């Protein structure tokens, strides 16, 4: 009998019984008030009158009226640059201990996002909340004695001007509690290796020494690691190496596009649990097995706001127009795409992280990630969100029984007329032609999206599909210094980036 596992499972079951799901709106009101109280004497708080906001009858409304929307570049150019000059108390009391480096999916240089000690605590608390939620998934006792493979960025953080820098997954892993370190794999030594390929090589070499029960990480990079382990040990699936693997916690992107290719690497079904860890905080996690949706963490130093995801509210660069309407958690509706805004204990205020979400259960505050504001294809009025693209690709997978885990698309002029050119990744031998895939993809999108159908009858003259090996997508990310970690492939490319990508494909094919 797994005595230790039984004790851990018992403790988690007890903790899970005390988790409340019914006070999300009240939680958010308290969080906003606490954030404003804490930051009222900062430069930002004084400039935007946080004390006056706190004295208002409707704090949320006053907050909306006084504080504008910000994206990273606006925060950096107007406020955060002062932190790098050695000033304190700018958007949050004191100075941040860490900066999360994030090149995102489109930027050429890394963003440096402040991460305070309070945010480290917030991320840790959200992680504990997710662990306690395992009580809802009826895991066997021995599962809690197994090791966890956390595949993120390097934990070898760089010291700079009195603080440490790295990707958020590396910062989080470097701050894991001492009691968890015995369960954590690949372990401190391997996790500190900066080079992604080298780190994965060491994981493959040591894989059979570990009894892995759970995986955690971005789906695309997790797949690449699993393939490396499978190839190194010359086995058919990952369960021949890790027979006790039972859980995978995905993070930061929708898992559905990767589900078919991911499951193909398994020897038996595993439980997939979604999480939402961004560079700016741990925002949501799946709390129950009846759904793949994630519950917003509403009581943990993050205040959420929601702008309807409509073309009229979005600037060409993906930022928000200042007159875009906004809703609180008390005002949102089910099945509507929203641009997510957050205000946090790291001193982000009404901050656009770039993701779009939709509520699947308003009362439970459960959401799904539906896409990115910059990944919105509307050059000729097609109004294609990432969510719609993902669904169309999934329909192709089902229709032709194939695996298509990755793609990118661009609106390209061919002979003076616009076409959507899709580059789709697969490692399968596919009998269906690119022309047949393009025709089926076009039909799927027409059937699902009225605006796309109208565009196809006017300015959007055609659809082209180019099949590429998955290695191209991995190497493209590597060439742009975005391999591994929290990195997400850009789903929509502008003209300049598309030309760079097609040239890269030619050179590496």
Secondary structure, 3 states (H helix, E strand, C coil): CCHHHHHHHHHHHHHHHCCCCCCHHHHHHHHHHHHHHHHCCCHHHHHCCHHHHHCCCCHHHHHHHHCCCECHHHHHHHHHHHHHCCCCCCCCCCCCCEEEEECCCCCCCCEEEEECHHHHHHHHHHHHHHHHHHHHHCCCHHHHHCEEEECCCCCCCEEECCEEEECHHHHHHHCCCHHHCCCEECCHHHHCCCCHHHHHHHHHHHHHHCCEEEEECCHHHHHHHHHHHHHHCCCCCHHHCCCCCCEEEEECCCCHHHHHHHHCCCCCCCEEEEEEEECCEEEEECCCCCCCCEEECCCCCEEEEEEECCHHHECCCCCECCCCCCECHHHCCECCEEEEEEEECCCCCCEEEEEEEEEEECCCCEEEEEEECCCCECCCCCCECHHHHHHHHHHHHHHHCCCCCEEEEEEEEECCEEEEEEEEECCCCCCCCHHHHHHHHHHHHHHHCHHHHHHHCCCEEEEEEEEECHHHHHHHHHHCCCCCCCCCCCCECCHHHHHHHHHHHHHCC
